[in-house]
Amino acid sequence: MRKIYMPALFCSLFLSCNKSSIIEGVGPVGNNSGTTNPIVEQGTLTIYGSDLSCTNIRITIDDVYQGTINPTNKNIPCGTSNQNAVSLRLKVGTHTYSATGNLYGRPCTYSKSTIVIKKGVCQLIELT
């Protein structure tokens, strides 16, 4: 009889075992802080510029500054983040993006546009 009670006692005293607080393979359920949340549906958006005359392009998404890129004449794979591209994960749904840069000392502006982010899809926008 003693062997049966020891594991149950150990679990209740030291592990705080609670069947409803853990999802197998995911971890604790709840509002986890961090950049990824397995409960929120997300997709990826990558923006890059190919107009070589417009430089120092400031990217905003949903009116929040996300980074500055410089144009390239190379193909950019979706999901790339570097000096030529901004890539980030966004909630599924409609988002706005805009960009402004420098064209020989004068501003060059790309029109504010919308994009629909889809779950698990990486979408690529080329600013031309």
Order of alpha helices (4+ residues) and beta strands (2+ residues): alpha-beta-beta-beta-beta-beta-beta-beta-beta-beta
